[in-house]
Amino acid sequence: MNNIALLILRLIFGGSMIFGHGLSKLNKLISGDLSFANPIGIGEAPTLVLAVFSEFLAPIFIIIGYKTKFFSFFPAITMFVAAFIVHLGDPFVRIEKALLYLSVFVILMLTGPGKYSVDK
């Protein structure tokens, strides 16, 4: 039963990350619009590229269960930055979604993908 739960987490949160966050950022990058927030001071374009990697590419690997512990690190860090840097002074309702994503990706970092994955 735990393996099914891990599969469901990977599918729902990976898919939600891709379609709710990553795809729009990928389209922005492809269109050449590199304007983006710069919360950690590395520049707008590098931050956008990292966001696309963390919110579009990494979740693809998480969904299929390939190197899940490794790839879960990237959206977890992105959600940490969103919760504790970008939205730090905001009401909890603005931070809540980032914390939920952060929690799930940390859980996947700790547990791995389960047996229903490419790695197993």
Beta strands, then each sheet from edge to edge (+ up, - down):
end
